[in-house]
Amino acid sequence: MTDRTRQNPESGKRGRVVILVAPSGAGKSTMAKRLMAAFEDLRFSVSATTREPRDGEQDGVDYHFLSPEEFQRRIDRGAFLEWEEFYNGKRYGTLRSAVEAELEQGHSVLFDVEIYGAWNIKQAYGEEALAIFIEPPSRKELRKRLEKRGADSDEMIETRMKRVDEELSWAGRFDLTVINDDLETAWAEIRNAVENHLI
Ligand code: 5GP
């Protein structure tokens, strides 16, 4: 037995949408992993991107890694629920068919995308979606976390921090804001909110 919570026991009910929104480095991925471990019927929405895989990242698991040409073909076909271009021309997007298939099967879908993508998904799904904004404790702390992660060059960190300033101004526009200054407190809040949404 595990302590994972089963929310949709073959009820024929359509799944629901959970969106984690945060500036990168705010602890969003940690929360996403914990939610996936805690809720059995939650499926992670794997985005498509044109960026290179980082060490340890797997195609089809972390992202669908697409060439710019393939990404463009899918845009032309209208395959994306939303997509965006940022970080020096890299594109990221959510494939509509994969999400709909899960929802139709009664699985709920967890999104870990950046802010504008999250906003677009929230607009698309309305009440079906719970969008949680995770706020880092401070700008200084956020920079420290990004540096510690070691995934980005100094220049990339500067680019990310500029974007963060803008992103922070979006706090309060989603369904719930959780400040991640204490991981366990933030996790308890997020877990409760998701549990209530998925019931
Ligand atoms: P990273 O390169 O660090 O994996 O991701 C960079 C940013 O892209 C993160 O803020 C991440 O949430 C965002 N992102 C990932 N997938 C998607 C997506 O499908 N759509 C949008 N709009 N942003 C995404």
py3Dmol code that shows the C-alpha trace and the ligand (Angstrom):
import py3Dmol

protein = """\
ATOM      1  CA  MET A   1       0.000   0.000   0.000  1.00  0.00           C
ATOM      2  CA  THR A   2       1.080   3.526  -0.642  1.00  0.00           C
ATOM      3  CA  ASP A   3      -0.365   6.723   0.785  1.00  0.00           C
ATOM      4  CA  ARG A   4      -1.127   8.092  -2.659  1.00  0.00           C
ATOM      5  CA  THR A   5      -4.609   9.486  -2.872  1.00  0.00           C
ATOM      6  CA  ARG A   6      -6.833   8.057  -5.565  1.00  0.00           C
ATOM      7  CA  GLN A   7      -9.269  10.690  -6.791  1.00  0.00           C
ATOM      8  CA  ASN A   8     -11.034   9.239  -9.805  1.00  0.00           C
ATOM      9  CA  PRO A   9     -11.792   5.577  -9.293  1.00  0.00           C
ATOM     10  CA  GLU A  10     -13.129   4.564 -12.728  1.00  0.00           C
ATOM     11  CA  SER A  11     -16.023   6.944 -12.271  1.00  0.00           C
ATOM     12  CA  GLY A  12     -16.197   7.966 -15.897  1.00  0.00           C
ATOM     13  CA  LYS A  13     -15.658  11.504 -14.643  1.00  0.00           C
ATOM     14  CA  ARG A  14     -13.518  13.902 -16.676  1.00  0.00           C
ATOM     15  CA  GLY A  15     -10.204  14.771 -15.039  1.00  0.00           C
ATOM     16  CA  ARG A  16      -9.297  18.203 -13.726  1.00  0.00           C
ATOM     17  CA  VAL A  17      -6.394  20.548 -14.310  1.00  0.00           C
ATOM     18  CA  VAL A  18      -3.758  21.699 -11.807  1.00  0.00           C
ATOM     19  CA  ILE A  19      -1.313  24.409 -12.819  1.00  0.00           C
ATOM     20  CA  LEU A  20       1.799  25.364 -10.870  1.00  0.00           C
ATOM     21  CA  VAL A  21       2.941  28.862 -11.710  1.00  0.00           C
ATOM     22  CA  ALA A  22       6.195  30.397 -10.527  1.00  0.00           C
ATOM     23  CA  PRO A  23       9.342  32.177 -11.551  1.00  0.00           C
ATOM     24  CA  SER A  24      11.904  29.444 -12.223  1.00  0.00           C
ATOM     25  CA  GLY A  25      13.843  28.593  -9.072  1.00  0.00           C
ATOM     26  CA  ALA A  26      10.874  29.198  -6.762  1.00  0.00           C
ATOM     27  CA  GLY A  27      10.616  25.505  -5.917  1.00  0.00           C
ATOM     28  CA  LYS A  28       8.011  24.627  -8.516  1.00  0.00           C
ATOM     29  CA  SER A  29       9.652  21.405  -9.716  1.00  0.00           C
ATOM     30  CA  THR A  30       9.950  20.089  -6.153  1.00  0.00           C
ATOM     31  CA  MET A  31       6.234  20.684  -5.620  1.00  0.00           C
ATOM     32  CA  ALA A  32       5.405  19.092  -8.961  1.00  0.00           C
ATOM     33  CA  LYS A  33       7.347  15.937  -8.002  1.00  0.00           C
ATOM     34  CA  ARG A  34       5.645  15.774  -4.625  1.00  0.00           C
ATOM     35  CA  LEU A  35       2.189  16.185  -6.161  1.00  0.00           C
ATOM     36  CA  MET A  36       2.901  13.407  -8.642  1.00  0.00           C
ATOM     37  CA  ALA A  37       3.943  11.130  -5.791  1.00  0.00           C
ATOM     38  CA  ALA A  38       0.921  12.055  -3.654  1.00  0.00           C
ATOM     39  CA  PHE A  39      -1.932  11.823  -6.183  1.00  0.00           C
ATOM     40  CA  GLU A  40      -2.206   8.577  -8.063  1.00  0.00           C
ATOM     41  CA  ASP A  41      -4.481   9.831 -10.834  1.00  0.00           C
ATOM     42  CA  LEU A  42      -2.469  12.910 -11.647  1.00  0.00           C
ATOM     43  CA  ARG A  43      -0.586  12.852 -14.955  1.00  0.00           C
ATOM     44  CA  PHE A  44       2.261  15.225 -15.701  1.00  0.00           C
ATOM     45  CA  SER A  45       1.855  17.287 -18.839  1.00  0.00           C
ATOM     46  CA  VAL A  46       5.089  16.826 -20.740  1.00  0.00           C
ATOM     47  CA  SER A  47       5.773  19.981 -22.755  1.00  0.00           C
ATOM     48  CA  ALA A  48       7.541  20.194 -26.057  1.00  0.00           C
ATOM     49  CA  THR A  49      10.645  22.380 -26.379  1.00  0.00           C
ATOM     50  CA  THR A  50      13.375  23.291 -28.822  1.00  0.00           C
ATOM     51  CA  ARG A  51      16.010  23.680 -26.106  1.00  0.00           C
ATOM     52  CA  GLU A  52      18.763  21.105 -25.588  1.00  0.00           C
ATOM     53  CA  PRO A  53      18.264  18.429 -22.912  1.00  0.00           C
ATOM     54  CA  ARG A  54      20.183  19.064 -19.676  1.00  0.00           C
ATOM     55  CA  ASP A  55      22.154  16.306 -17.970  1.00  0.00           C
ATOM     56  CA  GLY A  56      19.830  13.546 -16.858  1.00  0.00           C
ATOM     57  CA  GLU A  57      16.802  14.808 -18.780  1.00  0.00           C
ATOM     58  CA  GLN A  58      14.958  12.261 -20.899  1.00  0.00           C
ATOM     59  CA  ASP A  59      13.005  12.742 -24.088  1.00  0.00           C
ATOM     60  CA  GLY A  60       9.314  12.094 -23.514  1.00  0.00           C
ATOM     61  CA  VAL A  61       9.729  12.266 -19.742  1.00  0.00           C
ATOM     62  CA  ASP A  62      11.017  15.750 -18.945  1.00  0.00           C
ATOM     63  CA  TYR A  63      10.136  17.253 -22.311  1.00  0.00           C
ATOM     64  CA  HIS A  64       9.487  16.213 -25.871  1.00  0.00           C
ATOM     65  CA  PHE A  65      12.677  17.605 -27.356  1.00  0.00           C
ATOM     66  CA  LEU A  66      11.837  18.801 -30.866  1.00  0.00           C
ATOM     67  CA  SER A  67      13.889  20.400 -33.615  1.00  0.00           C
ATOM     68  CA  PRO A  68      12.847  23.978 -34.489  1.00  0.00           C
ATOM     69  CA  GLU A  69      11.459  22.644 -37.779  1.00  0.00           C
ATOM     70  CA  GLU A  70       9.324  19.988 -36.104  1.00  0.00           C
ATOM     71  CA  PHE A  71       8.073  22.506 -33.530  1.00  0.00           C
ATOM     72  CA  GLN A  72       7.082  24.873 -36.345  1.00  0.00           C
ATOM     73  CA  ARG A  73       5.257  22.101 -38.193  1.00  0.00           C
ATOM     74  CA  ARG A  74       3.164  21.429 -35.096  1.00  0.00           C
ATOM     75  CA  ILE A  75       2.367  25.134 -34.698  1.00  0.00           C
ATOM     76  CA  ASP A  76       1.205  25.177 -38.310  1.00  0.00           C
ATOM     77  CA  ARG A  77      -0.987  22.149 -37.650  1.00  0.00           C
ATOM     78  CA  GLY A  78      -2.583  23.872 -34.640  1.00  0.00           C
ATOM     79  CA  ALA A  79      -1.329  21.116 -32.330  1.00  0.00           C
ATOM     80  CA  PHE A  80      -0.461  23.420 -29.403  1.00  0.00           C
ATOM     81  CA  LEU A  81      -2.824  24.477 -26.650  1.00  0.00           C
ATOM     82  CA  GLU A  82      -0.321  27.260 -26.051  1.00  0.00           C
ATOM     83  CA  TRP A  83       3.283  27.900 -26.920  1.00  0.00           C
ATOM     84  CA  GLU A  84       5.877  30.556 -26.317  1.00  0.00           C
ATOM     85  CA  GLU A  85       9.278  31.614 -27.428  1.00  0.00           C
ATOM     86  CA  PHE A  86      11.833  32.892 -24.935  1.00  0.00           C
ATOM     87  CA  TYR A  87      15.357  32.475 -23.545  1.00  0.00           C
ATOM     88  CA  ASN A  88      17.269  33.322 -26.697  1.00  0.00           C
ATOM     89  CA  GLY A  89      14.728  32.008 -29.119  1.00  0.00           C
ATOM     90  CA  LYS A  90      13.913  28.689 -27.473  1.00  0.00           C
ATOM     91  CA  ARG A  91      10.308  27.580 -27.810  1.00  0.00           C
ATOM     92  CA  TYR A  92       8.121  25.749 -25.292  1.00  0.00           C
ATOM     93  CA  GLY A  93       4.568  24.533 -25.701  1.00  0.00           C
ATOM     94  CA  THR A  94       1.757  22.248 -24.569  1.00  0.00           C
ATOM     95  CA  LEU A  95       0.366  19.708 -27.014  1.00  0.00           C
ATOM     96  CA  ARG A  96      -3.425  19.839 -26.916  1.00  0.00           C
ATOM     97  CA  SER A  97      -4.176  16.225 -27.850  1.00  0.00           C
ATOM     98  CA  ALA A  98      -2.112  14.705 -25.048  1.00  0.00           C
ATOM     99  CA  VAL A  99      -3.883  16.792 -22.395  1.00  0.00           C
ATOM    100  CA  GLU A 100      -7.362  16.145 -23.739  1.00  0.00           C
ATOM    101  CA  ALA A 101      -6.745  12.394 -23.944  1.00  0.00           C
ATOM    102  CA  GLU A 102      -5.821  12.280 -20.246  1.00  0.00           C
ATOM    103  CA  LEU A 103      -8.788  14.409 -19.157  1.00  0.00           C
ATOM    104  CA  GLU A 104     -11.191  12.290 -21.180  1.00  0.00           C
ATOM    105  CA  GLN A 105      -9.825   9.168 -19.512  1.00  0.00           C
ATOM    106  CA  GLY A 106     -10.578  10.697 -16.120  1.00  0.00           C
ATOM    107  CA  HIS A 107      -6.992  11.506 -15.234  1.00  0.00           C
ATOM    108  CA  SER A 108      -6.170  14.915 -13.908  1.00  0.00           C
ATOM    109  CA  VAL A 109      -3.271  16.779 -15.481  1.00  0.00           C
ATOM    110  CA  LEU A 110      -0.530  18.734 -13.757  1.00  0.00           C
ATOM    111  CA  PHE A 111       1.125  21.624 -15.583  1.00  0.00           C
ATOM    112  CA  ASP A 112       4.509  23.065 -14.733  1.00  0.00           C
ATOM    113  CA  VAL A 113       4.853  25.842 -17.282  1.00  0.00           C
ATOM    114  CA  GLU A 114       5.916  29.468 -17.166  1.00  0.00           C
ATOM    115  CA  ILE A 115       3.587  32.299 -16.346  1.00  0.00           C
ATOM    116  CA  TYR A 116       2.029  33.261 -19.662  1.00  0.00           C
ATOM    117  CA  GLY A 117       1.536  29.634 -20.605  1.00  0.00           C
ATOM    118  CA  ALA A 118      -0.108  29.071 -17.239  1.00  0.00           C
ATOM    119  CA  TRP A 119      -2.367  32.067 -17.790  1.00  0.00           C
ATOM    120  CA  ASN A 120      -3.409  30.778 -21.210  1.00  0.00           C
ATOM    121  CA  ILE A 121      -4.124  27.296 -19.851  1.00  0.00           C
ATOM    122  CA  LYS A 122      -6.155  28.795 -16.984  1.00  0.00           C
ATOM    123  CA  GLN A 123      -8.167  30.811 -19.506  1.00  0.00           C
ATOM    124  CA  ALA A 124      -8.729  27.706 -21.627  1.00  0.00           C
ATOM    125  CA  TYR A 125      -9.912  25.501 -18.748  1.00  0.00           C
ATOM    126  CA  GLY A 126     -11.548  28.074 -16.424  1.00  0.00           C
ATOM    127  CA  GLU A 127     -13.135  26.424 -13.379  1.00  0.00           C
ATOM    128  CA  GLU A 128     -11.741  23.039 -14.384  1.00  0.00           C
ATOM    129  CA  ALA A 129      -8.289  24.394 -13.527  1.00  0.00           C
ATOM    130  CA  LEU A 130      -6.674  25.287 -10.205  1.00  0.00           C
ATOM    131  CA  ALA A 131      -3.728  27.615 -10.815  1.00  0.00           C
ATOM    132  CA  ILE A 132      -1.325  27.981  -7.873  1.00  0.00           C
ATOM    133  CA  PHE A 133       1.273  30.739  -7.905  1.00  0.00           C
ATOM    134  CA  ILE A 134       4.412  29.828  -5.925  1.00  0.00           C
ATOM    135  CA  GLU A 135       6.284  32.891  -4.758  1.00  0.00           C
ATOM    136  CA  PRO A 136       9.967  32.658  -3.820  1.00  0.00           C
ATOM    137  CA  PRO A 137      10.821  34.194  -0.424  1.00  0.00           C
ATOM    138  CA  SER A 138      12.883  36.999  -1.953  1.00  0.00           C
ATOM    139  CA  ARG A 139      14.643  38.040  -5.123  1.00  0.00           C
ATOM    140  CA  LYS A 140      17.998  37.508  -3.399  1.00  0.00           C
ATOM    141  CA  GLU A 141      17.073  33.993  -2.319  1.00  0.00           C
ATOM    142  CA  LEU A 142      15.839  33.168  -5.791  1.00  0.00           C
ATOM    143  CA  ARG A 143      19.147  34.236  -7.346  1.00  0.00           C
ATOM    144  CA  LYS A 144      20.988  32.095  -4.794  1.00  0.00           C
ATOM    145  CA  ARG A 145      18.882  29.075  -5.727  1.00  0.00           C
ATOM    146  CA  LEU A 146      19.474  29.542  -9.440  1.00  0.00           C
ATOM    147  CA  GLU A 147      23.232  29.840  -8.853  1.00  0.00           C
ATOM    148  CA  LYS A 148      23.268  26.767  -6.629  1.00  0.00           C
ATOM    149  CA  ARG A 149      21.398  24.751  -9.244  1.00  0.00           C
ATOM    150  CA  GLY A 150      24.355  25.415 -11.553  1.00  0.00           C
ATOM    151  CA  ALA A 151      22.327  24.827 -14.716  1.00  0.00           C
ATOM    152  CA  ASP A 152      22.778  28.309 -16.173  1.00  0.00           C
ATOM    153  CA  SER A 153      25.560  30.694 -17.146  1.00  0.00           C
ATOM    154  CA  ASP A 154      25.789  34.085 -15.377  1.00  0.00           C
ATOM    155  CA  GLU A 155      24.309  35.681 -18.442  1.00  0.00           C
ATOM    156  CA  MET A 156      21.368  33.277 -18.447  1.00  0.00           C
ATOM    157  CA  ILE A 157      20.785  33.957 -14.749  1.00  0.00           C
ATOM    158  CA  GLU A 158      20.627  37.700 -15.499  1.00  0.00           C
ATOM    159  CA  THR A 159      18.097  37.032 -18.257  1.00  0.00           C
ATOM    160  CA  ARG A 160      16.026  34.850 -15.953  1.00  0.00           C
ATOM    161  CA  MET A 161      16.135  37.440 -13.126  1.00  0.00           C
ATOM    162  CA  LYS A 162      14.833  40.169 -15.435  1.00  0.00           C
ATOM    163  CA  ARG A 163      11.958  37.950 -16.368  1.00  0.00           C
ATOM    164  CA  VAL A 164      11.374  37.094 -12.699  1.00  0.00           C
ATOM    165  CA  ASP A 165      10.789  40.765 -11.838  1.00  0.00           C
ATOM    166  CA  GLU A 166       8.025  40.895 -14.377  1.00  0.00           C
ATOM    167  CA  GLU A 167       6.637  37.525 -13.383  1.00  0.00           C
ATOM    168  CA  LEU A 168       6.404  38.462  -9.704  1.00  0.00           C
ATOM    169  CA  SER A 169       3.968  41.199 -10.627  1.00  0.00           C
ATOM    170  CA  TRP A 170       1.539  38.415 -11.619  1.00  0.00           C
ATOM    171  CA  ALA A 171       1.218  37.035  -8.086  1.00  0.00           C
ATOM    172  CA  GLY A 172      -2.372  37.453  -6.947  1.00  0.00           C
ATOM    173  CA  ARG A 173      -3.947  36.953 -10.350  1.00  0.00           C
ATOM    174  CA  PHE A 174      -4.181  33.181 -10.053  1.00  0.00           C
ATOM    175  CA  ASP A 175      -6.462  31.070  -7.833  1.00  0.00           C
ATOM    176  CA  LEU A 176      -4.018  30.788  -4.925  1.00  0.00           C
ATOM    177  CA  THR A 177      -0.633  32.257  -3.950  1.00  0.00           C
ATOM    178  CA  VAL A 178       1.727  30.205  -1.766  1.00  0.00           C
ATOM    179  CA  ILE A 179       4.947  31.728  -0.448  1.00  0.00           C
ATOM    180  CA  ASN A 180       7.719  29.167  -0.452  1.00  0.00           C
ATOM    181  CA  ASP A 181       9.895  30.349   2.437  1.00  0.00           C
ATOM    182  CA  ASP A 182       9.363  27.137   4.356  1.00  0.00           C
ATOM    183  CA  LEU A 183       9.173  24.105   2.091  1.00  0.00           C
ATOM    184  CA  GLU A 184       7.008  21.928   4.351  1.00  0.00           C
ATOM    185  CA  THR A 185       4.484  24.677   5.102  1.00  0.00           C
ATOM    186  CA  ALA A 186       4.213  25.563   1.429  1.00  0.00           C
ATOM    187  CA  TRP A 187       3.838  21.882   0.530  1.00  0.00           C
ATOM    188  CA  ALA A 188       1.030  21.358   3.068  1.00  0.00           C
ATOM    189  CA  GLU A 189      -0.876  24.311   1.611  1.00  0.00           C
ATOM    190  CA  ILE A 190      -0.448  23.110  -1.938  1.00  0.00           C
ATOM    191  CA  ARG A 191      -1.362  19.533  -1.136  1.00  0.00           C
ATOM    192  CA  ASN A 192      -4.576  20.598   0.620  1.00  0.00           C
ATOM    193  CA  ALA A 193      -5.626  22.895  -2.186  1.00  0.00           C
ATOM    194  CA  VAL A 194      -5.025  20.217  -4.819  1.00  0.00           C
ATOM    195  CA  GLU A 195      -6.816  17.579  -2.780  1.00  0.00           C
ATOM    196  CA  ASN A 196      -9.887  19.823  -2.531  1.00  0.00           C
ATOM    197  CA  HIS A 197      -9.791  20.598  -6.235  1.00  0.00           C
ATOM    198  CA  LEU A 198      -9.537  16.981  -7.323  1.00  0.00           C
ATOM    199  CA  ILE A 199     -12.364  15.661  -5.135  1.00  0.00           C
TER     200      ILE A 199
END
"""
ligand_1 = """\
24
5GP
P 13.536 25.155 -18.445
O 14.308 25.491 -19.684
O 14.190 25.653 -17.197
O 13.144 23.698 -18.378
O 12.136 25.911 -18.569
C 12.103 27.266 -18.831
C 10.705 27.761 -18.641
O 9.816 27.205 -19.621
C 10.126 27.372 -17.279
O 9.583 28.556 -16.685
C 9.060 26.394 -17.659
O 8.003 26.407 -16.715
C 8.612 26.899 -19.009
N 7.849 25.917 -19.767
C 8.011 24.583 -19.775
N 7.106 24.002 -20.552
C 6.304 24.988 -21.046
C 5.157 25.007 -21.922
O 4.658 23.993 -22.371
N 4.640 26.209 -22.208
C 5.131 27.355 -21.712
N 4.544 28.491 -22.054
N 6.209 27.377 -20.886
C 6.788 26.210 -20.558
"""
view = py3Dmol.view(width=600, height=400)
view.addModel(protein, "pdb")
view.setStyle({"model": 0}, {"cartoon": {"style": "trace"}})
view.addModel(ligand_1, "xyz")
view.setStyle({"model": 1}, {"stick": {}})
view.zoomTo()
view.show()
